[in-house]
Structures are given as C-alpha cells and as structure tokens.
Amino acid sequence: MTTPSEDAVREALGTVLDPEIRRPITDLDMVRSVDINDGNVIVGIDLTTQGCPLRGTISSDIENAVGEVEGTTSVTVDFGVMTDEQRKNLQTKLRGGVPEAVIPFTQPGSLTRIYAITSGKGGVGKSSMTANLAVAMAKSGLRVGIVDADIYGHSIPDMLGVTMPPTRVEDMIMPPVSQGVKVISIGMFTQGNTPVVWRGPMMHRALQQFLADVFWGDLDVLLLDLPPGTGDVAISVAQLLPNSEIVVITTPQQAAAQVAERAGAMAAQTNQKVIGVIENMSFLELPDGTKMDLFGTGGGEQVASELTRILGYDIPVLAEIPIEQELREQGDAGTPLAGTDSESPAATTIRGIADTLSHRARGLVGRPLGLSPID
C-alpha cells in the first residue's frame, strides 16, 4: 500500500477551514506537525484557546479531509494550545499586518456594502427583517455579517439560533457563525436576560468595539440592526460608518409611518443615504384569497414619498411583506423563513429584497482607482 506523503496531507489540510475565522487552518498557522507512520497520520493542531467550542468540528473536518489522501488508513488529531506569541502573531495576520484595531469597513478599498436597518418605533419587525435578509444573502453565496446594534432590545442571536459564545484571540473577538452569517451582539456578553443600563458614551464604545475588535474577514455585506428612533446609536453609526446606507422599516399604520419618516429624515443631517423603505405586516391573506388590511394601508408609500421630498432624491418602496404565521414561528425557532426552502409569499418577497440589495452598484467613495502619473 502507498504511504501518504506529507505534502499531500498538508494540501488536504489546506481545505479545512477554521469554523469561526473561515480561513484554512494552514494559513492560520494552526498546524503544528504532521507525523506519518505507514498509513497512520497524526496531525498536531494548536487551537487559539483550550476550551474552543468548535474543537469537535475541526477534528471531524480534518479526519474527513486527510482520510481522502491516498494511502491513509487512520487519522488522529493531537490538539494543543497556541502560545501567547502565536496568538499575537495570528491577531496581526488577521488584521492584515496592522497590530492595532481599525474599523475595516472604512478603510480605502473596502468593498463591503453596509446597510443600517432602522425604524421609527419598535414592534414593526426591524430585527426580523434584518435576520431574514442576512440568511437569504448568505444562502445565495455572499459573505454576510450582522451587528446587533440594538443594545437595549437585542434579539438577533435568538432569531438566528446562535448558541456559541464569541471566542477571543488576544484582544480580537471571533464572532459566532450561524446559518452562514457572522453575528455579534451585546446579548452574548450578558448573563441570561439581564438588562443593559448604559448611557450614550458606553453604547458608542460598544459599537466601536463590535466594528473594530471583531474579526469580520472579507464581508460582502454588513447589516446593522439599529434601535428604533434617532438616538445615540444611530448617531454613532453615522460617525463610525459614514458610508453606511439606510433601509427604513415601517408598517402600513399611519402612526408607525409618521415616526419612520423622522428616522429616515435623520439622513439629511448625518449625510447618509436612504436607499429604500420596506413595509412589513402589509396585509393578511385569508383562506379565500382575499386580503385583510389589519394595520391600514399606504404607510410604506407615505414614508417613501415624504422622504423623497425631504431628501431630494427618489426613495422606493422595496417591498410589502405580508403577515404570515410561519414567518413569526421560524424567527422564534432561530431559523429565519427566508433561509429555508419555503416558497411562501413572505419568504419569496424577502429573498427578492435581499437580491436587490446584494446587487446594488457600489459607490466610488474611498476606493482607489489605480491611477498613476505619467512621466
């Protein structure tokens, strides 16, 4: 029988991704050693922390990958832990050689689309839309992240079924990944349902850490679930992510529409762009096919029309989302409807919004054009 070569084993290990960082373990210098005794392969792996919650996943992926190498009869994974120096080197590598934390989405050359999902008041389905849009984008093949910026009313971890806590590499935070979406929330750092009692400066600092200290990698889309209204977090987002664009969520109800207009009109003062309005809970389809307007009609159009007038450019209604019991049930179960195989009107409509946002043309602000002077 052919004995597997070390080069072949290391090539196979290059296909194994760290579940949190989403990069090959060989690139992350996690492979300590490869020992081969006839067909028996022993792979030495150094984890970032002793209690790595995804240790079993890494072991299984290594066994599967190396087990495919010709001549391999058994695979053993020998786990160890990185030294302080190794962790510091890994942190620097993940930051692209920059030792200090920076917000990657504001750096020249960043191609990440950033959408701040906001509303005028609570209870209109803003967090539900954020979670559903994220999993729909991830299912289409995009690299997606969510910052749960609703510090007081955080709910994104539950809606995405996040069960793993974040892990740390020195002072860098590895966000949990659920359904293909990287997620960070203040709810991951509190005990149980403990309320967060903070003033504005504390919330600003928390948001800054979520953006700079978390390893996001190369995202296609970053979604921020903002608290309702025009308070401290909305102002901080405008300051920390001036290139972020706003999606306003409302219901057809006039009271919701009026306060949603104020949330969107804030863009005139923060120099952000509102790219559209989503009307949630638009109608309930009855068994006979007729529609019941439980919360009235026209709220989304009203918000879009008024914001178009105030901001001076066309703001469309991106979609009207019907009321569906399954949409609520899947959110409660931590498996957003748009990420399932459901073909319900709500799921299909949300996927359509996700596709629209995913394929919007990027602006040129902050992007190098590759121009150089001619001698």
C-alpha positions as CSV (number, residue, x, y, z in Angstrom):
1,M,0.0,0.0,0.0
2,T,1.2,3.5,-0.8
3,T,2.3,5.6,2.2
4,P,0.7,9.1,2.1
5,S,3.2,11.9,1.6
6,E,3.5,14.9,4.0
7,D,2.9,17.3,1.1
8,A,-0.3,15.5,0.2
9,V,-1.5,15.6,3.8
10,R,-0.7,19.3,4.2
11,E,-2.5,20.0,0.9
12,A,-5.6,18.2,2.3
13,L,-5.3,20.3,5.5
14,G,-5.4,23.4,3.3
15,T,-9.0,22.6,2.5
16,V,-10.0,22.6,6.2
17,L,-11.5,26.0,7.3
18,D,-11.5,27.3,10.8
19,P,-15.3,27.4,11.6
20,E,-15.1,30.8,13.2
21,I,-12.4,32.6,11.1
22,R,-13.5,30.9,7.8
23,R,-9.9,30.6,6.6
24,P,-7.7,27.5,6.0
25,I,-6.1,26.2,9.2
26,T,-2.8,26.1,7.3
27,D,-3.0,29.8,6.6
28,L,-3.6,30.5,10.3
29,D,-0.5,28.5,11.4
30,M,-2.7,26.1,13.4
31,V,-0.9,23.0,12.0
32,R,1.8,22.2,14.5
33,S,3.0,19.0,13.0
34,V,2.3,16.1,10.6
35,D,3.6,12.7,11.5
36,I,3.1,9.6,9.2
37,N,3.7,6.0,10.3
38,D,2.8,3.8,7.3
39,G,-0.8,4.8,6.7
40,N,-1.4,6.3,10.1
41,V,-1.4,10.1,10.1
42,I,-1.1,12.2,13.3
43,V,-1.9,15.9,12.8
44,G,-0.8,18.3,15.6
45,I,-3.2,21.2,15.8
46,D,-2.8,24.3,18.1
47,L,-6.2,25.9,19.0
48,T,-6.5,29.5,20.0
49,T,-8.0,28.6,23.3
50,Q,-8.1,25.4,25.4
51,G,-11.9,25.4,25.6
52,C,-12.5,26.0,21.9
53,P,-16.2,25.2,21.5
54,L,-15.7,24.1,17.9
55,R,-12.9,21.6,18.7
56,G,-15.1,18.7,17.6
57,T,-16.0,20.3,14.2
58,I,-12.3,20.9,13.5
59,S,-11.3,17.4,14.4
60,S,-14.1,15.9,12.2
61,D,-13.2,18.1,9.2
62,I,-9.5,17.2,9.5
63,E,-10.3,13.5,9.7
64,N,-12.5,13.7,6.6
65,A,-10.1,15.7,4.6
66,V,-6.9,13.7,5.4
67,G,-8.8,10.5,5.2
68,E,-9.2,11.1,1.5
69,V,-5.5,11.2,0.9
70,E,-4.3,8.0,-0.9
71,G,-2.7,5.5,1.4
72,T,-4.2,6.9,4.6
73,T,-5.6,4.2,6.9
74,S,-6.2,6.3,10.1
75,V,-6.2,9.9,11.2
76,T,-5.5,11.1,14.7
77,V,-5.8,14.8,15.7
78,D,-3.5,15.8,18.6
79,F,-4.8,19.1,20.0
80,G,-2.6,21.7,21.7
81,V,-3.0,25.4,22.5
82,M,-1.2,28.4,20.9
83,T,1.4,30.2,22.9
84,D,0.9,34.0,23.7
85,E,3.3,34.8,20.9
86,Q,1.4,32.6,18.4
87,R,-1.9,34.3,19.3
88,K,-0.3,37.7,18.9
89,N,1.1,36.7,15.5
90,L,-2.3,35.3,14.5
91,Q,-4.0,38.6,15.6
92,T,-1.6,40.6,13.5
93,K,-2.0,38.3,10.5
94,L,-5.8,38.6,10.7
95,R,-5.6,42.4,10.8
96,G,-3.5,42.3,7.6
97,G,-0.3,43.1,9.3
98,V,-1.7,46.0,11.3
99,P,-1.2,45.4,15.0
100,E,-3.8,48.0,16.2
101,A,-7.6,47.7,15.8
102,V,-9.2,49.7,13.0
103,I,-12.7,49.6,11.5
104,P,-12.1,47.6,8.3
105,F,-15.2,48.9,6.6
106,T,-14.0,52.5,6.5
107,Q,-10.6,51.6,5.0
108,P,-9.8,52.6,1.4
109,G,-10.5,49.7,-0.9
110,S,-13.2,48.1,1.3
111,L,-15.9,46.6,-0.9
112,T,-18.4,45.7,1.8
113,R,-21.9,47.0,1.4
114,I,-23.2,48.4,4.7
115,Y,-26.9,48.6,5.4
116,A,-28.3,50.2,8.6
117,I,-31.8,48.7,9.2
118,T,-33.8,51.3,11.1
119,S,-37.3,52.2,12.1
120,G,-39.2,55.0,13.9
121,K,-40.7,52.8,16.6
122,G,-40.3,49.3,17.9
123,G,-42.5,46.4,17.1
124,V,-42.5,46.8,13.3
125,G,-40.3,43.8,12.5
126,K,-37.0,45.5,12.0
127,S,-34.9,42.8,13.7
128,S,-36.9,40.1,11.9
129,M,-36.2,41.7,8.5
130,T,-32.5,42.0,9.4
131,A,-32.2,38.3,10.3
132,N,-34.2,37.2,7.2
133,L,-32.3,39.4,4.8
134,A,-29.0,38.2,6.2
135,V,-29.7,34.5,5.9
136,A,-31.2,35.0,2.4
137,M,-28.0,36.7,1.3
138,A,-25.8,34.1,2.9
139,K,-27.8,31.3,1.2
140,S,-27.1,33.0,-2.2
141,G,-23.4,32.6,-1.6
142,L,-22.5,36.0,-0.1
143,R,-20.3,36.5,3.0
144,V,-22.6,38.3,5.5
145,G,-22.3,39.8,9.0
146,I,-24.7,41.3,11.4
147,V,-24.0,43.8,14.2
148,D,-26.9,43.7,16.6
149,A,-26.7,47.4,17.5
150,D,-30.0,47.4,19.3
151,I,-28.2,47.5,22.7
152,Y,-31.3,47.6,24.9
153,G,-33.5,45.4,22.8
154,H,-31.0,42.9,21.4
155,S,-32.8,39.9,19.8
156,I,-30.7,38.8,16.7
157,P,-28.9,35.9,18.5
158,D,-32.2,34.3,19.3
159,M,-33.6,34.9,15.8
160,L,-30.5,33.2,14.2
161,G,-30.3,30.4,16.7
162,V,-26.9,31.4,17.9
163,T,-25.8,29.1,20.7
164,M,-22.0,29.5,20.7
165,P,-20.4,32.4,22.6
166,P,-17.7,34.5,20.9
167,T,-14.1,33.4,21.5
168,R,-11.0,35.6,21.8
169,V,-7.6,35.8,20.2
170,E,-5.7,38.2,22.4
171,D,-7.9,41.3,22.2
172,M,-9.6,40.2,19.0
173,I,-13.1,38.7,19.1
174,M,-14.2,35.8,16.9
175,P,-17.9,36.2,16.1
176,P,-20.1,33.1,16.2
177,V,-21.3,31.9,12.8
178,S,-24.9,30.7,12.4
179,Q,-26.5,29.8,9.1
180,G,-23.6,31.3,7.2
181,V,-23.9,34.6,9.0
182,K,-21.3,36.1,11.4
183,V,-23.0,37.7,14.3
184,I,-22.1,39.9,17.3
185,S,-24.5,41.2,19.9
186,I,-24.3,42.7,23.4
187,G,-26.5,39.8,24.4
188,M,-23.5,37.5,24.0
189,F,-21.8,39.3,26.9
190,T,-24.6,39.5,29.4
191,Q,-26.0,36.8,31.8
192,G,-29.4,35.5,30.9
193,N,-31.9,38.3,30.2
194,T,-30.1,40.9,32.2
195,P,-31.0,44.4,31.1
196,V,-28.3,46.7,29.7
197,V,-28.4,50.0,31.6
198,W,-26.0,52.3,29.7
199,R,-25.8,55.9,28.7
200,G,-24.7,57.1,25.3
201,P,-20.9,57.0,25.6
202,M,-21.0,53.4,26.7
203,M,-23.1,52.4,23.7
204,H,-20.8,54.3,21.4
205,R,-17.8,52.4,22.7
206,A,-19.6,49.1,22.5
207,L,-20.5,49.7,18.8
208,Q,-16.9,50.8,18.1
209,Q,-15.6,47.5,19.6
210,F,-18.1,45.5,17.6
211,L,-16.8,47.1,14.4
212,A,-13.0,47.2,15.2
213,D,-12.3,44.4,17.7
214,V,-14.4,41.7,16.0
215,F,-12.7,39.8,13.2
216,W,-15.2,40.1,10.3
217,G,-12.9,38.9,7.5
218,D,-13.8,39.9,3.9
219,L,-17.5,40.5,4.0
220,D,-19.7,41.2,1.0
221,V,-22.5,42.7,3.2
222,L,-22.7,44.0,6.7
223,L,-26.2,44.6,8.2
224,L,-26.7,46.6,11.4
225,D,-29.9,46.2,13.4
226,L,-30.4,49.6,14.9
227,P,-32.6,50.5,17.8
228,P,-35.7,52.4,16.8
229,G,-35.6,56.2,16.6
230,T,-32.9,58.8,16.2
231,G,-30.9,58.3,19.4
232,D,-27.3,57.8,20.3
233,V,-26.7,54.5,18.4
234,A,-28.0,56.0,15.1
235,I,-25.7,59.0,15.5
236,S,-22.7,56.7,16.4
237,V,-23.3,54.6,13.3
238,A,-23.3,57.7,11.1
239,Q,-20.0,58.7,12.7
240,L,-18.2,55.3,12.7
241,L,-19.6,54.1,9.3
242,P,-20.2,57.2,7.2
243,N,-20.5,55.0,4.1
244,S,-23.5,53.1,5.6
245,E,-26.8,53.3,3.8
246,I,-30.2,53.3,5.5
247,V,-33.2,50.9,5.0
248,V,-36.3,52.1,6.8
249,I,-38.8,49.6,8.1
250,T,-42.4,50.6,8.7
251,T,-45.9,49.1,8.8
252,P,-49.0,50.4,6.9
253,Q,-50.2,52.1,10.1
254,Q,-50.1,55.9,10.0
255,A,-48.7,56.2,13.5
256,A,-45.8,53.9,12.5
257,A,-45.3,55.7,9.2
258,Q,-45.0,59.2,10.7
259,V,-42.3,58.2,13.2
260,A,-40.5,56.2,10.4
261,E,-40.3,59.4,8.4
262,R,-38.4,61.1,11.2
263,A,-35.9,58.1,11.4
264,G,-35.3,58.3,7.7
265,A,-35.1,62.1,7.6
266,M,-32.2,62.0,10.0
267,A,-30.0,61.1,7.0
268,A,-30.2,64.7,5.9
269,Q,-28.2,65.7,9.0
270,T,-25.8,62.7,9.0
271,N,-25.0,62.8,5.3
272,Q,-26.1,59.2,4.8
273,K,-28.3,57.9,2.0
274,V,-31.7,56.2,2.4
275,I,-32.0,53.5,-0.2
276,G,-35.5,52.3,0.3
277,V,-38.5,51.5,2.6
278,I,-39.8,48.1,3.5
279,E,-43.5,47.9,4.5
280,N,-43.8,45.0,6.9
281,M,-47.1,43.4,8.0
282,S,-48.8,44.9,5.0
283,F,-51.8,42.6,4.9
284,L,-53.1,39.2,5.9
285,E,-54.2,36.8,3.1
286,L,-57.3,34.9,4.1
287,P,-58.2,31.3,3.1
288,D,-60.5,32.5,0.4
289,G,-57.7,34.6,-1.2
290,T,-58.9,38.0,-0.1
291,K,-56.6,40.3,1.8
292,M,-57.3,41.9,5.2
293,D,-55.5,45.2,5.9
294,L,-55.1,44.7,9.7
295,F,-52.9,47.8,10.1
296,G,-54.4,50.0,7.4
297,T,-52.8,50.8,4.0
298,G,-50.3,53.1,2.4
299,G,-47.8,53.6,5.2
300,G,-44.8,52.5,3.1
301,E,-45.7,54.7,0.2
302,Q,-46.3,57.6,2.6
303,V,-42.8,57.2,4.1
304,A,-41.1,56.8,0.7
305,S,-42.9,59.8,-0.7
306,E,-42.2,62.1,2.2
307,L,-38.5,61.1,2.4
308,T,-38.2,61.6,-1.3
309,R,-39.5,65.2,-0.8
310,I,-37.3,65.9,2.2
311,L,-34.0,64.3,0.9
312,G,-34.4,65.4,-2.7
313,Y,-33.9,62.1,-4.4
314,D,-36.1,59.1,-5.3
315,I,-36.6,56.6,-2.5
316,P,-38.5,53.5,-3.5
317,V,-40.7,51.1,-1.5
318,L,-38.5,48.0,-1.8
319,A,-41.4,45.6,-1.0
320,E,-44.6,45.0,1.0
321,I,-44.2,41.9,3.3
322,P,-47.5,40.1,4.2
323,I,-48.3,38.8,7.6
324,E,-47.5,35.1,7.9
325,Q,-47.6,32.9,10.9
326,E,-44.7,30.9,9.6
327,L,-42.5,34.0,9.4
328,R,-43.0,34.5,13.1
329,E,-42.7,30.8,14.0
330,Q,-39.4,30.4,12.2
331,G,-38.0,33.5,13.8
332,D,-38.9,32.2,17.2
333,A,-37.2,28.9,16.4
334,G,-34.0,30.6,15.3
335,T,-34.3,29.6,11.6
336,P,-35.4,32.7,9.6
337,L,-38.0,31.8,7.0
338,A,-36.0,33.4,4.1
339,G,-33.2,30.9,4.7
340,T,-35.5,27.8,4.4
341,D,-36.9,26.2,1.3
342,S,-40.3,27.9,1.9
343,E,-41.9,29.4,-1.2
344,S,-44.4,31.4,0.8
345,P,-45.2,35.0,-0.4
346,A,-43.2,36.5,2.6
347,A,-40.2,34.3,2.1
348,T,-40.1,34.9,-1.7
349,T,-40.5,38.7,-1.2
350,I,-37.8,38.9,1.3
351,R,-35.4,37.0,-0.9
352,G,-36.2,39.5,-3.7
353,I,-35.2,42.4,-1.4
354,A,-32.0,40.6,-0.5
355,D,-31.2,40.1,-4.1
356,T,-31.8,43.8,-4.9
357,L,-29.6,44.9,-2.0
358,S,-26.9,42.4,-2.9
359,H,-26.6,43.6,-6.5
360,R,-26.7,47.4,-6.0
361,A,-23.8,49.2,-7.6
362,R,-21.1,50.3,-5.1
363,G,-20.1,53.9,-5.0
364,L,-16.5,55.1,-5.6
365,V,-16.1,56.9,-2.3
366,G,-12.8,55.9,-0.6
367,R,-12.0,53.4,-3.4
368,P,-8.6,53.7,-5.1
369,L,-8.9,53.9,-8.9
370,G,-5.4,52.6,-9.7
371,L,-4.3,55.8,-11.4
372,S,-0.6,56.8,-11.5
373,P,1.1,59.8,-13.1
374,I,2.8,59.5,-16.5
375,D,6.4,60.7,-16.7
